[in-house]
C-alpha cells in the first residue's frame, strides 16, 4: 500500500507523548541493536553520526551514553520530537522526510531503529546512505519483517509491505555494502482484550498504517470476534490476546 508520509507524521506527532510509555518492544529492539553495535563495531569513537527516525530518543540516548560522538544528527518527520532531548552542543536536527532530504555527508556511522519499514523506496535510502558514509563507514539498523503485526493485517487487510532479510541483504549489497551481521527474531505482546491491542497501536502511532480504517460498532465487534483466534488461556484461565512483532537487525559496512 502507498505510504502517506503526512499521515504518518500526523499520527506519530499525536502519539509522541504516549509512545515512550507504550513502545515496549521498540525499546527492547533499541537495546538489542545497541548491544550488537558494541559487539561488532571495532571502535566507539565517531565524528559524525546520523540517526534516521529518532522518535522520542530510545536509541539516541543510548548512542550518546555508550559511544563517543562529536556530532549527532537526528532526523524525524515532525519537530515535536525535539522536546525529548536536552540542549546539547553535539546535536543537530534534520527535520522532515529523509527520502526527500539531502543526507548529511562525511558520516562515520548511520543508524536507525524501527523506522525504515516506513520508507517508500528503501533501495534509494540505502544508496544515499552509502554515498553519505565515509569509506568503511557503518550502517546499523533494525526494521521489521513480514510477520510483524500479522494479526492486524489478517483481520483488517491493512499493513505495510515488509522485506525479507534476504531481500534487505540483496539491496544493501547492490549499493556497495558488506553485510557483517543480519538476524531476525519474533516477539509478542499480550493483552486482556482486543480493544487493548488497538489502544496500544494508537498509543505508539502505528495506526498511521490504517489511515483508511473507519471503525463502527459492527466492525469493532467483528474485529474483536476475529481476534479470538489469536488468543490463549493464561495460568488463571483467562484469555490473552497476542500481537506479533518481527524485528530484523543489520550491521553493514560501506566497502568502498
C-alpha positions as CSV (number, residue, x, y, z in Angstrom):
1,X,0.0,0.0,0.0
2,X,1.2,3.5,-0.7
3,X,2.6,5.2,2.4
4,X,1.2,8.7,3.2
5,X,4.1,10.3,5.0
6,X,2.0,13.3,6.0
7,X,-0.5,10.9,7.7
8,X,2.4,9.0,9.3
9,X,3.9,12.3,10.7
10,X,0.5,13.4,12.0
11,X,-0.2,10.1,13.8
12,X,3.2,9.9,15.4
13,X,3.1,13.5,16.4
14,X,-0.2,12.8,18.2
15,X,1.3,9.8,19.9
16,X,4.6,11.2,20.8
17,X,3.7,11.7,24.5
18,X,2.3,8.2,24.9
19,X,4.9,6.5,22.7
20,X,7.6,6.2,25.2
21,X,5.4,4.5,27.7
22,X,3.8,2.0,25.3
23,X,6.6,1.3,22.9
24,X,7.8,-1.7,24.9
25,X,9.0,-3.8,22.0
26,X,10.7,-0.9,20.3
27,X,12.7,-0.2,23.4
28,X,13.8,-3.8,23.6
29,X,14.8,-3.6,19.9
30,X,16.9,-0.4,20.5
31,X,18.7,-2.1,23.4
32,X,19.5,-5.2,21.3
33,X,20.7,-3.1,18.4
34,X,22.9,-1.1,20.6
35,X,24.4,-4.2,22.1
36,X,25.0,-5.6,18.7
37,X,26.8,-2.5,17.7
38,X,29.1,-2.6,20.7
39,X,29.9,-6.2,20.0
40,X,30.6,-5.9,16.3
41,X,31.9,-2.4,15.6
42,X,35.6,-2.2,16.1
43,X,35.5,1.3,17.6
44,X,33.3,3.5,19.7
45,X,34.6,7.0,18.6
46,X,32.7,8.6,15.8
47,X,32.9,12.2,14.4
48,X,29.6,12.4,12.5
49,X,26.6,10.2,13.1
50,X,23.1,10.3,11.5
51,X,20.1,8.7,13.1
52,X,17.1,8.2,10.8
53,X,13.7,8.3,12.6
54,X,14.9,9.1,16.1
55,X,11.4,9.4,17.6
56,X,11.5,10.0,21.3
57,X,15.1,9.1,21.5
58,X,15.2,5.5,22.7
59,X,18.2,4.8,20.6
60,X,19.6,8.3,20.5
61,X,20.1,8.5,24.2
62,X,22.0,5.1,24.2
63,X,24.2,6.3,21.4
64,X,25.1,9.4,23.4
65,X,25.7,7.4,26.6
66,X,27.6,4.4,25.2
67,X,29.5,5.9,22.2
68,X,31.8,8.9,21.9
69,X,30.2,11.1,19.2
70,X,31.3,14.5,18.2
71,X,28.2,15.4,16.2
72,X,24.9,13.5,16.3
73,X,22.4,14.5,13.5
74,X,18.9,13.5,14.4
75,X,16.2,13.1,11.8
76,X,12.5,12.6,12.1
77,X,9.3,13.7,10.4
78,X,8.0,16.2,12.9
79,X,9.7,18.9,15.1
80,X,7.8,17.9,18.3
81,X,10.4,15.2,18.9
82,X,12.9,17.8,19.9
83,X,11.3,18.2,23.3
84,X,12.5,14.7,24.2
85,X,16.1,16.0,24.1
86,X,18.0,18.4,26.3
87,X,20.0,21.1,24.6
88,X,23.4,19.7,23.7
89,X,26.2,21.2,21.6
90,X,26.8,18.0,19.7
91,X,23.1,17.6,18.5
92,X,22.0,18.8,15.1
93,X,18.4,18.5,13.7
94,X,17.3,17.3,10.3
95,X,13.5,17.5,10.4
96,X,11.4,16.1,7.5
97,X,11.0,13.0,5.3
98,X,14.5,11.6,4.9
99,X,13.5,10.4,1.5
100,X,13.0,14.0,0.4
101,X,16.1,15.4,2.2
102,X,19.7,15.5,1.3
103,X,21.7,13.2,3.5
104,X,24.4,14.9,5.6
105,X,27.8,13.9,4.1
106,X,31.1,12.5,5.5
107,X,29.3,10.3,8.0
108,X,31.2,7.7,10.1
109,X,28.0,6.0,11.2
110,X,24.3,5.9,10.2
111,X,21.8,4.2,12.4
112,X,18.0,3.7,12.5
113,X,15.7,1.7,14.7
114,X,12.1,0.7,13.9
115,X,11.8,3.4,11.1
116,X,13.0,2.0,7.8
117,X,9.8,0.0,7.3
118,X,8.1,3.3,6.5
119,X,10.3,4.0,3.5
120,X,8.7,4.0,0.1
121,X,12.0,3.4,-1.7
122,X,14.4,1.6,0.6
123,X,16.8,1.0,-2.2
124,X,17.2,4.8,-2.7
125,X,17.7,5.2,1.1
126,X,20.5,2.6,1.0
127,X,22.1,4.3,-1.9
128,X,22.0,7.7,-0.2
129,X,23.4,6.2,3.0
130,X,26.2,4.6,1.0
131,X,27.1,7.9,-0.6
132,X,26.9,9.8,2.7
133,X,29.2,7.5,4.6
134,X,32.9,7.7,4.6
135,X,34.8,4.6,3.2
136,X,34.4,1.8,5.7
137,X,31.6,3.7,7.4
138,X,28.9,1.7,9.1
139,X,25.1,1.5,8.6
140,X,23.4,-0.2,11.6
141,X,19.6,-0.6,11.8
142,X,16.6,-2.5,12.8
143,X,13.4,-2.8,10.8
144,X,10.5,-5.3,10.7
145,X,9.8,-8.5,8.8
146,X,6.7,-10.0,7.2
147,X,5.2,-11.4,10.4
148,X,5.1,-8.0,12.0
149,X,1.6,-7.1,13.3
150,X,0.3,-10.1,11.2
151,X,-2.9,-10.3,13.2
152,X,-3.9,-6.8,12.3
153,X,-3.2,-7.4,8.6
154,X,-5.1,-10.7,8.6
155,X,-8.2,-9.1,10.2
156,X,-8.2,-5.7,8.5
157,X,-6.4,-6.3,5.3
158,X,-4.2,-3.3,6.0
159,X,-0.5,-3.2,6.8
160,X,2.9,-2.4,5.4
161,X,4.7,-4.4,2.8
162,X,7.8,-5.8,4.6
163,X,11.0,-7.2,3.0
164,X,12.7,-10.5,4.0
165,X,16.2,-10.4,5.5
166,X,17.5,-11.9,2.2
167,X,15.8,-9.0,0.2
168,X,17.4,-6.5,2.6
169,X,20.8,-8.1,2.2
170,X,20.5,-8.1,-1.6
171,X,19.5,-4.4,-1.7
172,X,22.5,-3.5,0.6
173,X,24.9,-5.4,-1.5
174,X,23.6,-3.8,-4.6
175,X,24.5,-0.4,-3.2
176,X,28.0,-1.4,-2.2
177,X,27.6,-2.5,1.4
178,X,29.1,-5.6,3.1
179,X,26.6,-7.1,5.5
180,X,28.5,-8.0,8.7
181,X,25.5,-9.2,10.7
182,X,21.9,-10.0,9.8
183,X,19.3,-11.7,12.0
184,X,15.6,-11.8,12.8
185,X,13.5,-12.7,15.8
186,X,9.9,-12.9,16.9
187,X,8.4,-11.1,19.8
188,X,4.9,-10.6,21.1
189,X,2.9,-8.5,23.5
190,X,-0.2,-9.9,25.3
191,X,-3.4,-8.1,26.1
192,X,-6.5,-8.8,28.1
193,X,-8.9,-7.7,25.3
194,X,-8.6,-6.9,21.6
195,X,-9.6,-3.3,22.3
196,X,-6.3,-3.0,24.2
197,X,-4.4,-4.1,21.1
198,X,-6.0,-1.2,19.2
199,X,-5.2,1.2,22.1
200,X,-1.6,0.0,22.1
201,X,-1.3,0.7,18.3
202,X,-2.8,4.1,18.7
203,X,-0.5,5.0,21.6
204,X,2.6,4.0,19.5
205,X,1.4,5.8,16.4
206,X,1.2,2.6,14.4
207,X,-2.4,3.4,13.4
208,X,-0.8,5.5,10.7
209,X,-0.8,2.4,8.6
210,X,-4.5,2.1,8.7
211,X,-5.5,5.6,7.8
212,X,-8.4,4.3,5.8
213,X,-9.9,2.2,8.6
214,X,-13.1,3.7,10.0
215,X,-14.3,1.7,13.0
216,X,-18.0,1.3,13.5
217,X,-19.8,-0.6,16.3
218,X,-20.2,-3.5,13.9
219,X,-16.7,-3.6,12.5
220,X,-15.2,-3.4,16.0
221,X,-17.4,-6.3,17.1
222,X,-16.2,-8.3,14.1
223,X,-12.6,-7.4,14.9
224,X,-13.0,-8.5,18.5
225,X,-14.6,-11.7,17.4
226,X,-12.0,-12.4,14.8
227,X,-9.1,-11.8,17.2
228,X,-10.2,-14.7,19.3
229,X,-8.2,-16.9,17.0
230,X,-5.0,-15.2,18.3
231,X,-5.8,-15.8,22.0
232,X,-4.7,-18.4,24.5
233,X,-5.5,-19.1,28.1
234,X,-3.1,-17.8,30.8
235,X,-2.4,-19.6,34.1
236,X,-5.5,-18.1,35.6
237,X,-7.7,-19.5,32.8
238,X,-8.3,-16.1,31.3
239,X,-7.8,-15.3,27.6
240,X,-4.7,-13.4,26.5
241,X,-4.6,-11.8,23.0
242,X,-1.2,-11.6,21.4
243,X,0.3,-9.1,18.9
244,X,3.3,-10.2,16.9
245,X,6.4,-8.2,16.3
246,X,9.1,-9.4,13.8
247,X,12.3,-7.3,14.2
248,X,15.2,-7.6,11.8
249,X,18.7,-6.5,12.8
250,X,21.5,-5.5,10.4
251,X,25.1,-4.3,10.7
252,X,26.6,-3.3,7.3
253,X,29.8,-1.5,6.2
254,X,30.5,0.6,3.2
255,X,33.1,-1.4,1.2
256,X,34.4,1.4,-1.0
